[in-house]
Amino acid sequence: MKRAFLSRLLTGLVILTNSTIVSAQLQVTEVNNAQQLAQRLVGNGVIIQNAQLTPNPLVIPSGFFNNLGGTNIGIDSGIVLSSGQVKSARPDKIGINGNGSMAASTRLADSNLGLPGDPTLANALGVPVGDLYDAVVLEFDFIPLGDSIKFNYVFGSEEYTLGTVCVYNDAFGFFISGPGISGEKNIALVPGTSTPVSIINVNDIAGATCINNPQYYVDNAANTQFNYDGHTVVFTAVSPVQACQVYHLKLVVSDVGDFLWDSGVFIQAKSLSSDAAALVNYTQTDRLGNNYLVEGCVPGAFSVTRPKKDPLPLTVSLAYAGSAINGVDIQSLPSSVIIPANDSFVTINITPLPDALAEGTDSLIIYALGTCGNSLPSDSVVIQIRDYDTLPIFPEHPVVCKRDSVQLQALPGYSSYQWNTNPTLSNLLVRDPFAKPLTTPAIYTCTATEGTCHYRDSIEVNIIPPVKIFAGQDTIAAIGQPLQLHVSAAVDTLDMQYNWSPAHYLNDPGSAAPITTLPNDYRYVVTGITPDGCKESDDIIIKVYKGPDIYVPSAFTPNNDGRNDLLNAVPVGMKELRFFRVFNRWGQVVFQTRDAKQGWNGKINGVIQTSGTYIWFAEGVDYKENLVTRKGYVTIIL
């Protein structure tokens, strides 16, 4: 069914964009370097060398993978070998990784590598090598430091469909050879059997006549992140070996019967390991997962382990590195330990030595050395040696309004507390002082002491930027005239709360734009409160006159002394000033305006006038739409 759908599918795939492929949760990186691929597999107790890979410069069938979710592969990362193209490079070049929207049953990974079969795999299958196509081989020598090796893998294929599962039997094998092993032994076996893992030997396709070991099969047809129609659960390949001897491992995957429809094997990163001596770290860890000990505080420990109890004791050599010096920064640790007979571990205590020196953080690296005479480590642990243990300080992420304070609280239960000198702290010798920072961010450090053990940490307090508000320009109003106030803020005010004080004569003191009707001069203070609870204030002064009316002074002094230099019309309770005009004794207009903010400076044609009397006329419309006309005399005094 999937083969018949292929021609239509490839036509439809060209409409997909590159961004769709990038969004897949199974990330695949093409890699055709044998050493990089083999090294990605290496875990504890194994040394590799002489890695080789089947070459193919045009279509790369191997690479790294990262399983970020959305699949049931069961392995987070590692290498993948395929009998076809390993990565989906274009809509018409489909590899293992899905596009995030189309099900695996509708996408076909199908590449012709143009490679021959592999004789070792053909011999294991009992078929002519000519029946195998596109065999991809990664092989290398390795030296185990223990008496067994193992690694984890998953096999998947496009052949897991009703029409192909019992006909086409794409296969793979993991062949190990070396001391104590006869020929090349396949260790990719169904658990508890000598049956090789293959499509026919592990499947559960509904309606198929060759269902075998269904408990190990995973149907992947509906998955959008991973293109193979089906795959196995996570298997573990295991083989006994002789420590310190050279072995050869050959990893092969191949099409069988034809070169169509790809299959592949996923091998977990760092899972190729040997049961050499290992280290278990019993020191405490911080929030970042770092193991550490503190000078003068409780000691720690680590164990040297072997996989199982043995009737004979085992001597394991240890080595140390890092900036911490064995015997100086810590009590002397041994160069070797003995795991007792009939036991699987031995535990060693680690005690940091207090020296009252501020050295910062040192590191101690402990190596368990292999038994092959080459001093190569089989395992290691890293432990930080610190001057201070951590001291929790709350709140974790404090913020404070400008000019406000926040209470800091170090964890209780210690004999004494000492905060670093800072004038913005209320007290340096208590665990819970108040901080009133002047700049942001402000850093506060506290040291707590209990016996010979010291605890320290710092906390950052940030000041919330103030929000400047503006109550408006000081203004004037007529007695009994409704006047609308309006406060504005320098930032978005949707969540800002306001309060006007005093509340007298206001229709809504909690509004951003209340209305007031005043009998006399008045001053209002408005306070804005942000969602964080920070407050800022501004005020406005309102001068109240009888009116509505237009007021004009009877005299002014245009001598540029900054006082009474301009003659202005002051409209009180007026909606509009239609005009304000000044005439000389001969009836000539010497000044006119419709803007109450503009006034006459006492000049005619740029020349300041001498002392004298002038006539003015003003007209406006009050807030009740009434026409108001006023006239009078004004004297220039010089």
PAZA-705488 format. One record per residue (C-alpha): residue in three letters; x, y, z. Coordinates in steps of 0.2 Angstrom, whole numbers, plus 5000, padded with zeros to 4 digits. Layout:
<recs>
ALAXYZ...
</recs>
This chain:
<recs>
MET500050005000LYS501450125004ARG502450084988ALA500850124978PHE500650284987LEU502450344984SER502250434967ARG500850534973LEU501750564990LEU503350634982THR502250754971GLY501350824987LEU502950834997VAL503750974986ILE502551094994LEU503251075011THR504551215017ASN506251195025SER505551275041THR504351125043ILE505751005043VAL506851105055SER505351105067ALA505450915069GLN505850845087LEU507050715081GLN508650815076VAL509850725064THR511550785060GLU512450705045VAL514150635050ASN515250525040ASN516850535051ALA517150355058GLN518150415073GLN516850545078LEU515450415077ALA516350285086GLN516950405100ARG515050465102LEU514750285109VAL516150265121GLY515650265139ASN516550205155GLY517950065154VAL518150065135ILE519550125124ILE519250135105GLN520450145090ASN520550115071ALA518750165067GLN518150145049LEU516550185040THR515850125023PRO516150285012ASN514850375002PRO515150554998LEU513450584989VAL512150515001ILE512650515020PRO511950365029SER512650395046GLY512550535059PHE512150595077PHE510350615083ASN509550705097ASN507850645103LEU506950805110GLY505250725112GLY503750665101THR504450495098ASN504450325107ILE506250285103GLY506750275121ILE508550345118ASP508850525120SER510450545109GLY511750445100ILE512250385083VAL511150315069LEU511650205054SER510450185040SER510350085023GLY509850255015GLN509950445018VAL509950475036LYS509350655036SER507850735028ALA508750865017ARG507350925005PRO505450885004ASP505950754990LYS507450685000ILE506750595015GLY507750525029ILE507350475047ASN506750635055GLY504950685052ASN504250855047GLY503150875062SER501450875052MET501450715041ALA501250535049ALA502650415046SER501450305036THR501350445023ARG503250485022LEU504450355014ALA506350355018ASP506950275002SER508750304996ASN509850204985LEU511650214991GLY512350104977LEU513350004990PRO513549814990GLY513049695003ASP514149645018PRO514749465018THR514749445037LEU512949495038ALA512449385023ASN513349235032ALA512349265048LEU510749275038GLY511149125028VAL510849205011PRO512049254997VAL512949424998GLY512149474982ASP510449474990LEU511049615001TYR511049804996ASP511649965003ALA512649885018VAL513250025029VAL514649975041LEU515450055056GLU516849955064PHE518249985076ASP519449905088PHE519149925107ILE520049875123PRO518849835138LEU519449875155GLY518149745163ASP517549575159SER516049625149ILE515449755137LYS513649815133PHE512749955123ASN510950005120TYR510050015103VAL508450025094PHE508049955076GLY506850035065SER506250015047GLU505050065033GLU504749885030TYR503549875045THR501949865034LEU500749725030GLY501349705012THR503149695016VAL503449635034CYS503449445029VAL504249475012TYR505749595014ASN506849565029ASP508049715030ALA509349665044PHE510749725054GLY512049645066PHE513349685079PHE514749575076ILE516149555090SER517749455088GLY519349435098PRO520049335112GLY518849195119ILE517649225104SER517549105090GLY517449195073GLU516249345072LYS514849335085ASN513149435082ILE512649505099ALA511049595092LEU509949465098VAL508149455104PRO508249455124GLY508449275131THR508749195114SER509949165100THR508849245088PRO509449395078VAL508449555079SER507649585062ILE506049635054ILE505249455053ASN505949415070VAL505249565079ASN503549635073ASP501649645077ILE500849705061ALA498949675061GLY498449545048ALA500249485045THR500649295045CYS502449315053ILE502049405069ASN503549365081ASN504049435098PRO502649565098GLN503049625115TYR504649705108TYR503849805094VAL503249985093ASP502050045080ASN502550215074ALA501450235059ALA500550385066ASN502150475072THR502550645064GLN504250665071PHE505050495066ASN504750425048TYR505050235050ASP503350145051GLY503950035066HIS505350005078THR505949895092VAL505949935110VAL507749975118PHE508749825117THR510449795126ALA511849705116VAL513049615129SER514549505127PRO515849435139VAL517649495136GLN519349475143ALA519949635152CYS521349735143GLN521249635127VAL520949705109TYR519249665102HIS518449715085LEU516649775084LYS515749785067LEU514049865066VAL513149835050VAL511349885043SER510849835026ASP509349815014VAL508849635010GLY508049574994ASP508049754985PHE508849924989LEU507150004992TRP506350065008ASP507650105021SER508050035039GLY509150095052VAL509850065070PHE509950195084ILE511350165096GLN511350265113ALA512750385116LYS514050335129SER513250165131LEU514650065125SER515450025142SER516349895151ASP516049835169ALA517649915176ALA517849995193ALA516650135195LEU516550285207VAL514950335216ASN514950515223TYR514150535240THR514450725243GLN513150855243THR512550945227ASP511951125224ARG510551185213LEU511551165197GLY512050985201ASN513851025207ASN514550905220TYR515450995233LEU516151005251VAL516551145262GLU518051185273GLY517651155291CYS515951075288VAL515350895287PRO516450775277GLY515950685262ALA516250515254PHE516450415238SER516350225234VAL517450125222THR516249985215ARG516349835204PRO514849765195LYS514649615207LYS515249525222ASP516749415219PRO517649285230LEU519349375227PRO519749555233LEU520149685220THR521449825221VAL520949985212SER522250125209LEU521650305212ALA522350465205TYR521950645209ALA521950805199GLY521150975200SER521651135209ALA521351055226ILE522950975233ASN522850805241GLY523450815259VAL523451005259ASP521651055255ILE520950885260GLN521550755272SER522650635263LEU521750515251PRO522450345247SER523350295230SER522450135230VAL520950045238ILE520449865240ILE518749805237PRO518549665250ALA518249485245ASN516449445243ASP515949625242SER515649745228PHE516249915235VAL517350005247THR516950185254ILE518250325257ASN517850475267ILE518350645261THR518750785274PRO519150965268LEU520451055279PRO520051225285ASP521451355282ALA520551525285LEU521051575268ALA519851655255GLU520451535241GLY518751535231THR518251365224ASP519451225221SER519051065212LEU519550895216ILE519550765202ILE519650575208TYR520050445195ALA519850255196LEU521250185185GLY521050035174THR521949875176CYS522749865159GLY524449945164ASN524150105154SER523450205169LEU521950255159PRO520450295170SER518950185170ASP517850325179SER518050495187VAL517050615199VAL517250795201ILE517050875219GLN517151065222ILE518051115238ARG517351285244ASP517651415258TYR515851435261ASP514251325260THR512651405252LEU511551515263PRO509751535256ILE509151715257PHE507351755254PRO506351825244GLU507251735230HIS507051885217PRO506652035227VAL506052205219VAL505652365228CYS504952525223LYS506052685223ARG506252755240ASP505452595248SER506252455258VAL506152265257GLN506552145271LEU507952015267GLN507851855277ALA509351735278LEU508951555283PRO508751545302GLY509651425314TYR511451485314SER512451555328SER512851725320TYR512551825304GLN513551965296TRP513052065281ASN514352155271THR514452335275ASN513152435266PRO512352595272THR510652545264LEU510452405277SER509552435293ASN510652315303LEU512152215298LEU512152085312VAL510352015311ARG509751885299ASP508251985293PRO508752175290PHE507752295279ALA508652355263LYS508252525255PRO509352525239LEU509852685231THR510452605214THR509852455204PRO510352315205ALA510952315223ILE511952165229TYR511852115247THR512951975254CYS512751885271THR513851765280ALA513151645293THR514251545305GLU513951385315GLY515451315324THR516851305311CYS515651305296HIS515351455287TYR513851485275ARG513751635262ASP512651695248SER512151855240ILE510551925234GLU510152055221VAL508752185224ASN508152275209ILE507252445210ILE505652455200PRO505852605188PRO504752745194VAL503252805184LYS503152985182ILE501453065183PHE500853235178ALA499253315186GLY499253455173GLN499753635172ASP499153745186THR497553835179ILE496153955183ALA494253925184ALA492654025188ILE491754005204GLY490453865201GLN491253815184PRO491453625182LEU493253595178GLN493853425172LEU495553375179HIS496653245170VAL498153145176SER499353065163ALA500852945166ALA502452925156VAL502052735153ASP500452635148THR499152685162LEU497952545159ASP498352455175MET498752615185GLN497652665200TYR497352845205ASN496852935221TRP496553125222SER496653215238PRO495753295246ALA494253225239HIS493153385242TYR492153445227LEU492753295216ASN491453185208ASP492653035208PRO494253045217GLY494752875211SER494652925192ALA496052985181ALA494953125175PRO493753185189ILE492753345188THR492753475202THR491753635205LEU492653755217PRO492053895227ASN493853965230ASP495653925226TYR496153745228ARG497653625228TYR497453445223VAL498753305225VAL498553155214THR499452985218GLY499652855205ILE499852675211THR500652545198PRO500252355198ASP501852325208GLY501152445222CYS502352585218LYS501752765221GLU502152925213SER501253095216ASP501053265208ASP499953415212ILE498953555203ILE498453725209ILE496853805203LYS496553995205VAL494654035206TYR493954195201LYS492154275200GLY491454245182PRO491354195169ASP492354355165ILE493854415156TYR495154505167VAL496354625161PRO497654725172SER497454915173ALA499354935171PHE500954845166THR502854885166PRO503654815150ASN505454855156ASN506054675154ASP506354645173GLY505354485172ARG503854555182ASN502254625173ASP503154635157LEU501654575146LEU499854635145ASN498754475145ALA496854445144VAL496454315157PRO494754225152VAL493954145167GLY492654015164MET492754055146LYS492653915133GLU493354025119LEU494354195118ARG493754265101PHE494954415102PHE495954535113ARG496454705105VAL497354855111PHE497155025103ASN498155185105ARG497355355107TRP497155375088GLY496155215087GLN497555115079VAL497654935083VAL499354905091PHE499154725097GLN497854585094THR497754395098ARG496554255100ASP497754155112ALA497554195130LYS499354145132GLN500054285121GLY500154455128TRP500754635122ASN502554675126GLY502254865125LYS503054885108ILE502454955092ASN503354915076GLY504754845088VAL504955015098ILE504555015116GLN503255145120THR503355285133SER502155295148GLY500355315142THR498555255142TYR497855135130ILE496155055126TRP495754875126PHE494354765120ALA494054575123GLU492654455118GLY492454275122VAL491154135124ASP490954065142TYR490653885146LYS488753915146GLU488953975127ASN488554155133LEU489454295123VAL490554405135THR491154575130ARG492354685140LYS493354845137GLY494454955148TYR495955065150VAL497755005153THR499255115157ILE501055085153ILE502155135167LEU504055155164
</recs>
